[in-house]
Amino acid sequence: MGSHSYLFLSSRKRVDVLHHALSTKVVELVQFLLLKYRLKELTNKAEIIEKIIEDDEQYYNRIFNEASKVLKLVFGIDVIEVDPVVHTYALVIALGITYDGMLTNVQGMPKTGLLIIILGVICMHGNCVSENVIWRAPNMLGVNPMKNHYVAGNAKKLVIETFVQEGYLEYNLVPDSDPLHYKFLWGPRAHAETTSVDVLKFLTQISRMN
């Protein structure tokens, strides 16, 4: 962690300093990998160590694994090793989904994580779920559907308008409901690109990470 003063800290303080330093590295690596995703570029272990890990190479696996978890859960992005010899990685949207919610190739944040969670919630409720249940799903990512979020933006608008318009969700009025009540189902594009089994497996992996 660089400074000789670290050696003179109490054991408890050392743990706190180490945790903070590693957390900072995780955030930096997430940002670096998101940039690689936007630019559609590969990266490798050597580049990650040179640009992000630097003198903390002994903690490489810990930092890399934590950053990979964040990318999967929050952004719906998988880090795939494409060359095990030099440890080259590609950043791809999880589950074969082709939409990431970015405004352009280099602007915005991938929003696939929220989409996958919502698809999973629908699966777990018999493939049809009330909107009241859906609005609790963004909370799994720390997203308030009524407020703007740095990843999801306006989550409620993203779900009702964008995910529906893109064909991943159907948002239908429940007949004869009073007051008016809506339900969510998988849309045709979701059915074409992934399966309920794969979505539920993905969510199981996420829960085990936590």
C-alpha positions in Angstrom: 0.0 0.0 0.0 3.0 2.2 -0.4 3.8 4.1 2.8 6.2 2.9 5.5 3.9 4.5 8.1 1.5 1.6 7.4 3.9 -0.7 9.3 3.5 1.3 12.5 -0.3 1.2 12.6 -2.3 -1.0 14.9 -3.5 -4.3 13.5 -7.1 -3.0 13.5 -6.0 0.2 11.7 -4.0 -1.8 9.2 -7.1 -3.8 8.3 -9.1 -0.6 7.8 -6.5 1.0 5.7 -6.1 -2.1 3.6 -9.8 -2.5 3.1 -10.2 1.1 2.0 -7.2 0.8 -0.4 -8.6 -2.4 -2.0 -12.1 -0.9 -2.2 -10.6 2.1 -4.1 -8.8 -0.3 -6.5 -12.0 -2.2 -7.1 -13.8 1.0 -8.0 -11.0 2.0 -10.3 -11.0 -1.4 -12.0 -14.7 -1.4 -12.5 -14.4 2.0 -14.2 -11.5 0.7 -16.3 -13.4 -2.4 -17.4 -16.5 -0.3 -18.2 -14.4 1.8 -20.5 -13.0 -1.3 -22.2 -16.6 -2.5 -22.6 -17.7 0.8 -24.2 -14.7 0.8 -26.6 -15.2 -2.9 -27.4 -11.6 -3.6 -26.4 -10.1 -6.6 -24.8 -7.8 -6.3 -21.8 -5.4 -8.6 -20.0 -3.9 -9.2 -16.6 -0.7 -7.4 -17.4 -2.5 -4.3 -18.5 -4.8 -4.4 -15.4 -1.7 -4.7 -13.1 0.1 -1.9 -15.0 -2.8 0.6 -15.0 -4.8 -0.2 -11.9 -3.3 -2.7 -9.5 0.3 -1.3 -9.6 2.2 -2.2 -6.4 -0.7 -4.2 -5.0 -0.2 -7.2 -7.2 -0.5 -9.6 -4.3 -4.1 -8.6 -4.0 -4.8 -9.0 -7.8 -7.2 -11.9 -7.5 -9.2 -10.3 -4.7 -9.6 -7.0 -6.5 -10.3 -8.6 -9.9 -13.0 -10.9 -8.4 -14.7 -8.1 -6.6 -14.8 -5.9 -9.7 -16.1 -8.8 -11.7 -19.0 -9.2 -9.2 -19.9 -5.6 -9.4 -19.9 -5.7 -13.2 -22.2 -8.8 -13.2 -24.6 -7.6 -10.5 -24.9 -3.9 -11.2 -24.3 -3.7 -15.0 -25.1 -7.2 -16.2 -21.7 -7.5 -17.8 -19.7 -10.7 -17.7 -15.9 -10.8 -17.7 -14.9 -13.7 -19.9 -11.4 -15.1 -20.1 -10.7 -15.7 -23.8 -7.0 -16.5 -23.5 -6.0 -18.5 -20.4 -2.3 -18.3 -21.2 -1.9 -14.5 -21.0 -5.2 -14.0 -19.1 -7.0 -11.9 -21.8 -10.5 -10.9 -21.0 -13.6 -9.8 -23.0 -16.5 -7.8 -21.6 -19.8 -9.1 -22.8 -23.5 -8.6 -21.9 -24.7 -11.5 -19.8 -27.1 -14.2 -20.9 -26.9 -13.4 -24.6 -29.0 -10.3 -24.2 -28.2 -7.8 -27.0 -29.4 -4.5 -25.4 -27.4 -2.7 -22.8 -29.3 0.6 -22.5 -26.4 2.8 -23.3 -27.1 6.0 -25.3 -24.2 5.4 -27.6 -21.1 3.2 -27.7 -19.3 5.6 -25.4 -22.0 7.3 -23.3 -24.1 6.2 -20.4 -23.9 3.1 -18.3 -25.0 -0.5 -19.2 -28.4 -1.2 -17.6 -28.6 -4.9 -18.3 -28.2 -5.8 -14.6 -31.6 -4.2 -13.7 -33.3 -5.8 -16.7 -32.0 -9.3 -15.7 -33.2 -8.8 -12.1 -36.7 -7.8 -13.3 -36.8 -10.8 -15.7 -35.9 -13.0 -12.8 -38.6 -11.5 -10.5 -41.2 -12.2 -13.2 -39.9 -15.8 -13.4 -40.1 -16.3 -9.7 -43.8 -15.1 -9.6 -45.1 -17.5 -12.2 -44.1 -15.5 -15.3 -46.6 -12.7 -14.5 -46.2 -10.2 -11.7 -47.9 -7.0 -10.5 -46.1 -3.7 -10.9 -46.0 -3.3 -7.1 -43.6 -6.2 -7.0 -41.6 -5.0 -9.9 -41.0 -1.6 -8.2 -39.3 -3.4 -5.3 -36.8 -5.1 -7.7 -34.6 -2.0 -8.3 -34.0 -1.8 -4.5 -31.8 -4.9 -5.0 -29.3 -2.6 -6.8 -29.8 0.3 -4.4 -32.0 2.1 -7.0 -35.1 4.1 -6.0 -37.5 3.8 -8.9 -38.8 7.3 -8.2 -35.4 9.0 -8.3 -32.6 9.4 -10.8 -29.7 6.9 -10.4 -26.2 7.2 -11.8 -26.7 3.8 -13.6 -30.4 3.5 -14.2 -31.4 7.1 -14.5 -35.1 7.3 -13.9 -35.7 3.6 -13.2 -39.4 3.7 -13.5 -39.3 5.4 -16.9 -36.5 3.0 -18.0 -38.7 -0.1 -17.1 -42.1 1.1 -18.4 -40.8 2.9 -21.5 -37.4 1.6 -22.6 -37.5 -2.0 -21.6 -41.1 -2.3 -23.0 -40.3 -0.5 -26.2 -37.2 -2.7 -26.7 -39.4 -5.8 -26.5 -38.0 -7.2 -23.2 -41.1 -6.6 -21.1 -44.8 -6.4 -21.6 -46.8 -4.0 -19.5 -50.5 -4.8 -19.5 -53.5 -3.4 -17.8 -55.2 -6.0 -15.6 -58.8 -6.3 -16.9 -61.6 -4.9 -14.7 -59.1 -3.7 -12.1 -60.3 -0.9 -9.9 -58.2 1.1 -9.2 -56.3 0.5 -12.5 -53.6 -2.1 -12.0 -50.9 -3.3 -14.3 -48.8 -6.5 -14.7 -45.5 -7.3 -16.2 -44.6 -10.3 -18.4 -41.6 -11.2 -20.5 -41.6 -9.6 -23.9 -40.8 -11.4 -27.2 -37.2 -10.2 -27.3 -36.5 -11.6 -23.9 -37.9 -15.0 -25.0 -35.8 -14.9 -28.1 -32.5 -14.0 -26.4 -32.5 -15.9 -23.2 -34.4 -18.4 -21.1 -36.0 -18.4 -17.6 -33.6 -21.2 -16.6 -30.5 -19.1 -17.5 -31.9 -16.0 -15.8 -32.6 -17.9 -12.6 -29.1 -19.5 -12.7 -27.7 -16.0 -13.1 -29.5 -14.7 -10.1 -28.5 -17.8 -8.0 -24.8 -17.0 -8.9 -25.4 -13.4 -7.8 -26.9 -14.5 -4.5 -23.9 -16.8 -3.8 -21.6 -13.9 -4.5 -23.2 -11.9 -1.7 
